[in-house]
Amino acid sequence: MDYGMKGLIIDEPWIGKILRGEKVWEMRTTGTAVRGRIALIRKGSGTVVGTTSLVDSIGPLDMIACRAHRDKHAIPSSQDDALLRWNHAWVLEGACPLVHPVPYEHPNGAVIWINLAESVAQAMVADHGTSCLAGLPRPARPSALKPVGNTGQTTIAARSSTADPFVGASSLVPVAKCGSWFGPHLARRSGFTIGAKGEEFICAEYEQALAALRAMPVPRWRRPNGNGNWGIVAGVHWSHSYELPPL
């Protein structure tokens, strides 16, 4: 199957905010006719770090509208002058970080869009599954990442304890020193709480929470102890879920 897709180059801190669900408007100087699932490329990294759906293009917006929708574009008031020029909102939905960043070949002169080779998309499928790509039978949903506090996460390759070529990365889960592991049983009413203390956020869905954990230098999540109190634990290694005790 041909998974050809376009990649949008975005600098930090904006791409990190998009992947964490803190930013759903990417502000640009002009509108765009591109629609559908696109890849997210961290500027200067040479890698695809996630995907999202580009669903609309709004603008030009005046300063009143830009200030009124600060919760969507996440540009602080100290940078309001930039909004006089960057006044078109590219509306994003369903941002999803990749388990492992996927390298691509950057053509000379490319500063906004990259037409990704099919091999790049295939690598994304092998690592993350087809849900990250365009042309799926089910529509992209709004992001399930809900910030709890300030998040300082960056997307990096997670360390794996296995080299089994026949089992996808999606079967790997983090295991804490106490032996507890991150599984669907840890869902609470609002979802799964992950991240270090003071940097926690909630993922409504298990697969998104697992992908975010794999992107952390040290995966951390909340789980109940023997007294039923929910505390943060840190993963010390990765194991295949089928090798762990049943939930």
N, C-alpha and C positions, 0 to 999 in steps of 0.2 A: 504494500500500500504506500502511496506517496504522501508523506507528511510535510511537504514543503510549507514553510511558514516564515514570516518576517520577524526580525528582532529589533526592538527599540532600545537605543542606547540611552541610559539614564545615569547621572552622576549621584554620588552620595552627597548629602544624607537622604536624598529623595527616594532612591530605589529601595533602601532599607525600610523606609516608612511605608512604601507601597507593599512590600512583602509582609510587613507586620500588620497590615490592614489599617494603618493610621492615615493613609493618603489615597483618595480615590479619584482625584483630579490631577493629571499631569499638565502643568501649565506650559504652553508653547506660544511662539510669536504668530503662528498661523494655524488655521484649521487643518483637518485631515479627513480624507475620504476612506481611510482604512477602517475596516470593521472585522470583528472576529477575534479568535484566539491568537495572541502574539507572544513571542518570547521576550523576556526581560534581560538585558545585557548590562552588567555593571561596567560603567565607563572605565577604561584603562586596564581592566582585568583580563580581557581576552576570553571571557567565559559567559555563558548563559546561566543565570542564577535562579530563574523562575519563569512563570507564565502568568498571563492575565487575559481578560477579554476587553477589547476596546469597543465600547458599545455606542459612543456618541461623541460629537465634537461641538462645543458651545462657544460662541464668541463672535466678535470681540466683546469682552465684558468691561464695564466701567469700574472705577475704583470702589464705588458703593457696593456693587455686586461682588467684587473680589473680597472685600472686607466682610461682607455678610456670609460668605461661604468659606471662611478661613478653616473651618473644621474639615472641609473636603480637600483643599489643596495643601494645607499644613505649612504655608509660608508665613513666617513670623512677621509681626508688624514692623520690626526693624528693617525688613526688606521690602516694604510696600512700594518703594520707588521702582523695583524690578517689575511689579505688576502693571506698570504703565505700558510696558513693552510685551511682557509675557502674559497676555490677556486672553488667550484662547485655552479653554479647558478640554483636554482629552479625557473622557469619562471612562474609568476602568471598573471592572467587576471581577470578583473571584480570583484575586491574586493568590498564587500558590508557589512557595519556594521549592526548588528542586532538592532532592536528598543530597546530591553531589553536583557542584557546578560542572557544566559541560563546555570544554574549549571549542572555539570555532576559529576560522581563518578570517581576519579582519582585512577587508580590501582598502587600499589606499584612498584617502579622501572621504571615507564614510564617517558621518558625524551624527546622523539621526537614525536611519534605517539600515538594516543588513538583511539581504536575502540569504537565509541560512541554507546550507547544503543539506540534502536529505540525510546524509550520514550523521549530522548533528542532531536532527530530530529523532533518528533511530536510537542514538545514544541516550537521549532523554527518555525515550520509551523504555529502553532496557533498564534504566536506573530508577525511573519514577512511575512507569506505567502510562497507558494511553490517555488517562484522564488529564494529563498536562497539555494535550495537543488539540489542534483544531479539527473540525470535521467529525465531532463525536455525535452520537445519536441523542445524548442528553445535553441540555443547555448548561452553560456555566452558571453557577450560583454566586450570590454575593459572598464576599470574603467572610469566613467564620472566625477570623482572628479578632478578638476583642481586647484592647489594651486594658490592663488593670492599673499599671503605673508607668513610669518612664522606662522604656525598653532600650537597651543598648546592644542588642543582638546584631551580629553580622553573619552572613551566610558563608560558611566554609565547608570543606569536605569533612565528613564525620569519619572517625577512625573505626574500622571494622575488625572484629576478632576472627573473621573467617574469610577464606578465599574460595569457598565452594562455588564453582562456576555454574552449577545447575540450579541454584536457588537464588531468586532475586533479592535485592536489598530490602524489599518491602517486608521480608520475614524477620529482619533483624530488629531486636528491641533492646533498650538499655536495661541493665541490671544493677541495682545498688549493692553496696557492701553487705547490707543486712540480708540480701537474697531476694528482696522484693523486686518486681519488674513492672515496667509500664505496659498496661494492658487496658482493654475496653472496660474492665470492671472498675476503673478509677473515675468513670464519668460521674459528675454531679449534675444537678439540675441545669446549671449554666454551661457545663461542658468540662473540659480538662484544663487544670491550672498548671502551667509550666513556666520555667524560668527561675533565675536566681532571686533571692529576697530583694525586694525593691524594684525588680525588673520583670515581675510576673505578668503574664497575660493569659487569656482564656481562649482556647480553641473549641468550637462547638462540635467538631468532628474528630474522631480518633486518628484517621489517616493524616489530617493536616497537623495535628498535634505531634504525631510521630515524626513527620517530615521536619517540623520545626526543631524538635529535639535533636535530630541527626545533624542539623545545621549549627548547633551550639558547640563551642570548644569542650564544655563539660555539660552533658544533659542533666537538667534538674527538673523535678516535678513534685507535686504534692500527692501524698498518699496517707491513709489513716494508719496510726500505730495500733498497738494492742489495746489501748484505751479508747480508741475511736477518735483520737485527735489528729487532725490533718497537718502534717509537717512536711518540710521540703527534704528530699533525698537527692543525692548525686549519683549518677551512673558511673560505675568503675570499669565495666566492660560491656560488650555487645554479644548477644546470643540469639540463635534462631528460636522463634517462639515455640516451635514444635519440640524443642529440647528442654523446655522449662516445665515446671509443675503446672497442671491444668488450673484454670481460673476457678 
